[in-house]
Amino acid sequence: MNLRRTGTASLVKLLGQWHQPLPRTPVYRQLADGLRLLILDGRLPLGCRLPGERELATALGVSRTTVAAALGLLREAGYLHSRHGAGSVTMLPHASTPGTVERQSEPLLDLSTAALPAGPEIHRAYVQALAALPEHLASTGYDQSGLITLREKIAARYCARGLPTTADHIMLVNGAVSGLGLILRLLTGPGDRVVVDHPTYPMALAAITGASCRPVAVSLPQQGWDTDGLRAAIAQTAPRLAYLLADFHNPTGRCMDADTRREVAAIAAHTRTTIVVDETMVDLWYGSPPPPPLAAWDDADLVITLGSAGKSFWGGLRLGWIRASSQTISALRQVRGTMDLGTPLLEQLAAVSLFQEAEHFLPGRRAMLRQRRDAGAALVGELFPQWRLLPAEGGLSWWVELPGPLASAFAASAELAGIRIGAGTRFGIDGAFERYLRLPFTLEPPFMRSALERLQPHWQYITRSGALSRGYSPGFSGV
């Protein structure tokens, strides 16, 4: 069997600042922690062959003994499988694997995912969906576009936000990432370039690289978007498309203003470049609602919009949609048969009920999240005064600036505490953003305090060990 092999240079970039001057943590264990974090994050795919010990040692500037000890530790913990002559291949440990990472007695808490549990409206919606299901059972259940009733409701929401839309402009898909994958299948080929915000949503990066495309980063400035940088990147790299998060950007939480949306649409028209806008967080605003969709300024039918029920309603409702010109939707229907045969009907029927109720429960959800955001910010200020929270206008998390390139080391240490956190490097290309974390504020305040208190001694250990002695200069790029 031919296994995918990770390039040495790529692996070194992904590891980032894995080696910190921690006197009580041997270098081989720091390397093992860094590799384990990449496997758990999904940045190092499962079933992937690592470079050889000698090659990796040379690239990292450590001894071969150090690399061998690190790989041995990962093998014992169940993260690598090795055969003589075949190298070391990544895997995940079984729950019963002896030697699995030692954790404290508390259960694993996942702070790497920004999402909420289901509210009571989800159960009501599925009860109503089951009641409505019998009238659809005479059909085959296959529909490439999706239930007309639901598409009409989504179209009406776009109309209310200032973007004229009909059901023919909507295709229902199995989540926003699935929609992006379908768009990439239609518009790109191996080796094509895709412009992205930097930082950006890691699952989008995975979809882009999974389509054998190359992401081209346009760094976000301290505030807003760099439209000059976007224009230059498009002119210099001739991408097939650009992927942007205009509405409460993940991970920074910022919202693109109307003037910038107008300018981005003008850049798309001038360069004939397709812009894919991900609106997954559009309903989660805490001050004022966002401007009209970016596609409202698109007169050339070059803006494709992605939507999702995952953040507004519930992540377990695997339903999203694509909003585009009717011609683009027709082309996507033709391509979709190579990926799946449609979206599950029960989920669509549940979503119909949720859209009918949305204006009753979404205001309360926004108020609750705003309260948790503010209470959490006070907790972070109390327990981690060295951290700087970048303001979150919406969404579900903060983009946290650390006082040094410590994200990977801290995330690896937190994993040992039974807490999984989102190192900034997950949201960048080639190991960027070592000075950042994405931290959700979705937990109830008592649970948030407990999580932060469990993290505090690990942060103190890293900072007391001299990891900040080299100093750093504040700034957003984190590259």
C-alpha positions in Angstrom: 0.0 0.0 0.0 1.3 3.5 -0.9 1.0 5.7 2.1 1.0 9.5 2.0 4.4 10.9 3.1 4.8 14.1 5.0 7.6 16.3 3.6 10.3 17.2 6.0 10.1 20.9 5.3 6.3 20.9 5.7 6.5 19.0 9.0 9.1 21.4 10.4 6.9 24.4 9.5 3.9 22.7 11.1 5.8 22.0 14.3 6.5 25.7 14.7 8.0 26.7 18.0 7.9 23.2 19.5 11.1 23.6 21.4 11.0 25.8 24.5 13.6 26.2 27.2 11.7 24.2 29.8 14.3 22.8 32.3 12.1 20.0 33.6 10.8 18.9 30.2 13.3 16.9 28.0 13.7 17.9 24.4 12.5 14.5 23.2 9.2 14.9 25.2 8.7 18.4 23.8 9.1 17.0 20.3 6.7 14.1 21.0 4.2 16.6 22.4 4.4 18.8 19.3 3.9 15.8 17.0 1.0 14.5 19.1 -0.7 17.9 18.9 -0.4 17.9 15.1 -2.0 14.4 15.0 -4.8 15.4 17.4 -5.5 18.6 15.5 -5.7 16.8 12.2 -2.9 18.9 10.7 -0.9 15.7 10.4 -3.2 13.2 8.7 -3.8 9.7 10.0 -2.1 7.0 8.0 0.7 9.4 7.0 4.3 8.3 6.9 6.8 10.5 8.8 10.3 11.3 7.5 13.1 9.1 8.6 14.8 9.7 11.9 18.1 10.9 10.4 16.4 13.2 8.0 14.1 14.7 10.7 16.9 15.1 13.2 19.0 17.1 10.6 16.0 19.3 9.7 15.2 20.0 13.4 18.8 20.5 14.5 18.6 17.8 17.2 20.3 14.5 17.7 18.9 11.3 16.1 18.7 9.9 19.6 16.3 12.7 20.5 14.1 12.0 17.5 14.1 8.2 18.2 13.1 8.8 21.8 10.2 11.1 20.7 8.9 8.6 18.2 9.3 5.8 20.7 7.2 7.7 23.1 4.5 8.2 20.5 4.6 4.5 19.6 4.1 3.5 23.2 1.1 5.9 23.5 -0.5 4.6 20.3 0.1 7.6 18.0 2.5 5.9 15.7 2.8 2.4 14.1 6.2 1.4 12.9 7.4 -1.5 10.8 11.0 -2.2 9.8 11.7 -0.7 6.4 8.3 1.0 6.3 8.9 3.9 8.7 6.5 5.4 11.2 2.8 6.0 10.3 0.5 8.2 12.2 -2.6 6.8 14.0 -4.9 7.4 17.0 -4.6 5.3 20.1 -7.4 3.0 21.2 -8.9 3.8 24.6 -7.3 0.7 26.0 -3.9 1.3 24.6 -1.3 1.0 27.4 0.8 4.1 27.9 -1.8 6.5 26.4 -1.0 10.1 27.4 -1.1 10.6 31.1 -3.9 13.0 32.1 -5.2 14.4 35.4 -8.3 12.7 36.8 -10.7 15.3 35.3 -12.5 14.3 32.0 -11.2 15.6 28.7 -12.6 19.1 28.0 -12.5 20.2 24.4 -11.9 23.9 24.1 -10.7 23.5 20.6 -14.3 23.4 19.3 -16.4 26.6 19.3 -20.0 25.3 19.5 -23.0 25.1 21.7 -25.1 22.1 22.9 -28.6 21.7 21.6 -31.3 23.9 23.0 -35.0 22.8 23.6 -35.9 24.1 20.2 -33.9 21.3 18.6 -36.0 18.5 20.2 -39.2 20.4 19.2 -38.0 20.7 15.6 -37.3 17.0 15.3 -40.7 16.1 16.8 -42.3 18.3 14.2 -40.1 16.9 11.5 -41.1 13.3 12.3 -44.8 14.3 12.2 -44.2 15.9 8.8 -42.2 12.9 7.4 -45.0 10.6 6.3 -46.2 12.8 3.5 -42.7 12.6 1.9 -42.2 8.8 2.2 -43.8 8.1 -1.2 -40.9 9.9 -2.8 -37.4 8.4 -3.3 -35.9 11.0 -0.9 -33.2 11.9 -3.4 -33.0 15.6 -4.3 -29.8 17.3 -5.5 -31.2 20.8 -4.7 -33.1 20.1 -1.5 -36.6 20.6 -0.1 -38.3 23.5 -1.9 -40.0 24.7 1.3 -36.7 25.1 3.1 -35.0 26.7 0.1 -37.8 29.3 0.0 -37.4 30.1 3.7 -33.6 30.6 3.2 -34.2 32.7 0.2 -36.7 34.9 2.1 -34.0 35.5 4.8 -31.6 36.7 2.1 -34.3 39.0 0.7 -34.9 40.4 4.2 -31.1 41.2 4.5 -31.0 43.1 1.2 -30.1 40.3 -1.3 -32.9 39.4 -3.8 -33.0 35.6 -3.8 -35.3 32.8 -5.0 -35.3 29.1 -4.3 -33.5 28.6 -7.6 -30.5 30.4 -6.1 -30.2 27.9 -3.2 -28.8 24.4 -3.0 -28.9 22.5 0.3 -25.8 20.6 1.3 -24.4 18.7 4.3 -22.8 21.6 6.1 -20.8 24.6 4.9 -17.5 22.6 4.6 -19.3 20.1 2.3 -20.5 23.1 0.3 -17.0 24.4 0.0 -15.8 21.0 -1.1 -18.5 20.9 -3.8 -17.5 24.4 -5.1 -13.9 23.4 -5.2 -14.8 20.3 -7.2 -16.6 22.5 -9.7 -14.2 25.4 -10.1 -10.7 24.1 -9.3 -8.2 21.5 -10.3 -4.9 20.2 -8.8 -2.4 22.9 -8.3 -4.8 25.8 -8.5 -4.5 28.6 -6.1 -7.2 29.7 -3.6 -6.8 33.1 -1.8 -7.7 33.0 1.9 -7.8 35.3 4.9 -4.9 34.7 7.2 -5.7 33.4 9.8 -8.7 31.5 8.6 -11.0 28.5 9.4 -8.9 25.3 9.6 -11.5 23.1 8.1 -11.6 25.3 5.0 -7.8 25.0 4.7 -8.2 21.2 5.0 -10.8 21.3 2.2 -8.6 23.4 0.0 -5.5 21.3 0.4 -7.7 18.1 0.2 -8.7 19.3 -3.3 -5.0 19.5 -4.2 -5.2 23.3 -4.3 -2.7 25.7 -2.8 -3.9 28.3 -0.3 -2.5 31.8 -0.8 -2.6 33.9 2.4 -3.7 37.6 2.6 -2.9 38.6 6.2 -5.5 40.5 8.2 -4.3 43.8 9.5 -5.0 45.0 13.1 -8.5 46.0 12.0 -10.7 45.3 9.0 -9.5 43.6 5.8 -6.5 44.4 3.5 -8.3 45.0 0.2 -5.1 46.2 -1.4 -3.4 43.0 -0.3 -6.4 41.0 -1.7 -6.1 42.9 -5.0 -2.4 42.3 -5.2 -2.6 38.6 -4.3 -5.2 38.0 -7.1 -3.1 40.0 -9.6 0.1 38.1 -8.7 -1.2 34.5 -8.3 -4.3 34.3 -10.6 -6.3 32.2 -8.2 -9.3 30.2 -9.2 -11.3 31.7 -6.3 -11.0 33.4 -2.9 -12.5 32.2 0.3 -13.4 34.9 2.8 -15.2 35.0 6.2 -16.9 38.4 6.2 -19.4 37.9 9.0 -17.8 37.4 12.4 -14.6 36.0 11.0 -13.4 32.7 12.5 -11.1 33.0 14.5 -10.9 36.8 15.0 -14.6 37.6 15.4 -14.4 40.7 13.3 -17.1 41.8 10.8 -16.5 43.3 7.4 -18.1 46.7 6.9 -20.3 47.7 4.0 -17.6 49.8 2.2 -15.2 46.9 2.3 -17.8 44.5 1.0 -18.5 46.8 -1.9 -14.8 47.0 -2.7 -14.3 43.2 -2.5 -17.2 42.8 -5.0 -15.6 45.4 -7.3 -12.3 43.5 -7.1 -14.1 40.3 -8.0 -15.8 42.0 -11.0 -12.6 43.7 -12.2 -10.5 40.5 -12.0 -13.2 38.0 -12.9 -12.4 36.1 -9.7 -15.0 34.0 -7.9 -15.4 35.0 -4.2 -16.7 32.4 -1.8 -18.1 34.0 1.3 -18.7 31.8 4.4 -21.6 33.2 6.5 -21.6 30.4 9.1 -21.6 32.9 12.0 -23.9 35.5 10.5 -26.7 35.1 13.2 -24.3 35.4 16.2 -23.8 39.2 16.5 -23.6 41.0 19.9 -23.8 44.7 19.1 -25.6 45.3 15.8 -26.4 43.0 12.9 -24.0 42.7 10.0 -24.3 44.7 6.8 -26.2 43.1 3.8 -24.5 40.0 2.4 -21.4 40.7 0.3 -23.2 39.3 -2.7 -25.6 42.2 -2.5 -22.9 44.3 -4.2 -22.2 41.6 -6.8 -23.5 42.5 -10.3 -21.3 40.0 -12.1 -22.6 36.8 -10.4 -19.1 36.1 -9.1 -19.9 35.9 -5.4 -21.0 32.5 -4.0 -22.3 32.5 -0.4 -22.1 29.6 2.1 -24.5 29.3 5.0 -24.9 26.8 7.8 -27.4 25.8 10.5 -24.5 24.5 12.7 -23.7 27.6 14.7 -27.1 29.3 14.6 -29.0 26.2 15.6 -26.9 23.1 16.5 -23.8 21.4 15.2 -25.5 18.0 15.1 -27.9 19.4 12.5 -25.5 18.7 9.6 -27.2 21.1 7.1 -25.8 24.0 5.1 -26.5 25.7 1.8 -25.0 27.4 -1.2 -26.4 30.7 -2.5 -25.3 31.5 -6.0 -26.7 32.4 -9.5 -29.2 29.9 -10.9 -26.6 29.0 -13.6 -24.0 28.2 -10.9 -26.5 26.1 -8.9 -27.3 24.1 -12.0 -23.6 23.4 -12.6 -23.2 22.4 -9.0 -26.1 19.9 -9.3 -24.3 18.2 -12.2 -21.1 17.9 -10.2 -22.8 16.8 -6.9 -23.6 13.3 -8.2 -19.9 12.5 -7.9 -20.0 13.3 -4.1 -23.4 12.5 -2.7 -27.1 12.2 -3.7 -28.6 14.9 -1.5 -29.2 16.1 2.0 -31.1 13.9 4.6 -34.8 14.8 4.5 -35.4 14.6 8.3 -32.7 17.3 8.9 -34.3 19.5 6.2 -37.7 19.1 7.8 -36.3 20.0 11.2 -34.6 23.1 9.7 -37.9 24.3 8.3 -39.3 24.3 11.9 -36.2 26.0 13.2 -36.3 28.8 10.7 -39.9 29.4 11.6 -38.9 29.8 15.3 -35.6 31.5 14.8 -36.6 35.0 15.6 -38.0 33.8 18.9 -34.9 31.9 20.2 -31.9 33.6 18.5 -32.2 36.9 20.4 -32.0 34.9 23.7 -29.1 32.9 22.4 -27.2 36.1 21.4 -27.9 37.7 24.9 -26.6 34.5 26.6 -23.4 34.4 24.5 -22.8 38.1 25.0 -23.1 37.6 28.8 -20.7 34.6 28.7 -18.2 36.5 26.5 -18.1 39.4 28.9 -17.9 37.2 32.0 -15.2 35.1 30.4 -13.2 38.1 29.5 -13.1 39.2 33.1 -12.0 35.7 34.1 -9.2 35.7 31.6 -8.1 39.1 32.8 -8.0 37.8 36.3 -6.2 34.5 35.7 -4.1 35.3 32.6 -3.2 39.0 32.7 -0.5 38.5 30.1 -3.0 37.5 27.5 -4.7 40.1 25.2 -8.2 39.3 24.0 -8.9 40.8 20.6 -12.5 42.1 20.6 -15.1 39.7 19.3 -18.0 41.5 17.6 -19.7 38.2 17.1 -19.1 34.5 16.8 -18.3 32.0 19.5 -14.7 32.7 20.5 -11.8 35.1 21.2 -8.6 35.3 19.2 -6.1 35.5 22.1 -2.6 37.1 21.6 0.0 35.6 23.8 3.2 37.4 25.1 5.4 35.1 23.0 5.4 32.2 20.5 4.1 29.6 23.0 0.8 28.3 21.5 2.0 24.8 20.5 3.9 24.2 23.8 1.0 25.4 25.8 -1.6 23.4 23.9 0.6 20.3 24.3 0.8 20.9 28.0 -2.9 21.6 28.3 -3.6 18.2 26.7 -1.8 16.6 29.6 -4.2 18.5 31.9 -7.1 17.0 30.1 -8.0 20.1 28.2 -7.8 20.4 24.4 -7.3 24.0 23.2 -6.9 25.5 19.7 -3.4 26.6 19.1 -3.2 29.5 16.7 -1.1 27.4 14.3 -4.3 25.5 13.4 -5.6 28.6 11.7 -2.6 29.5 9.7 -0.4 28.2 6.9 3.0 26.6 7.5 3.0 27.0 11.3 2.0 30.7 11.4 0.3 32.2 14.5 2.4 30.7 17.3 1.5 33.7 19.4 -2.2 33.1 19.3 -4.9 30.8 20.7 -8.6 30.5 19.8 -10.6 30.3 23.0 -14.4 29.7 22.9 -16.6 31.6 25.4 -19.4 29.1 25.0 -19.1 27.4 28.5 -21.3 28.5 31.4 -19.3 30.8 33.7 -18.6 28.2 36.5 -17.3 25.6 34.0 -15.3 28.3 32.3 -13.6 29.3 35.5 -12.9 25.6 36.3 -11.3 25.1 32.8 -9.2 28.3 33.1 -8.0 27.4 36.6 -6.9 23.9 35.4 -5.0 25.6 32.6 -3.3 28.3 34.8 -0.6 26.2 36.4 0.5 24.9 32.9 0.7 28.4 31.6 2.7 29.5 34.7 5.1 26.6 34.3 5.8 27.5 30.7 6.4 31.2 31.4 8.4 30.6 34.6 10.7 28.3 32.7 12.2 31.2 30.8 10.3 30.8 27.5 9.7 34.5 27.4 13.3 35.5 28.0 13.9 36.1 24.3 11.3 38.8 24.3 8.8 39.6 21.6 7.2 42.5 19.7 3.4 42.9 19.8 1.6 42.7 16.5 -1.2 40.9 14.8 0.5 38.9 12.0 1.9 36.2 14.3 3.9 34.8 11.4 
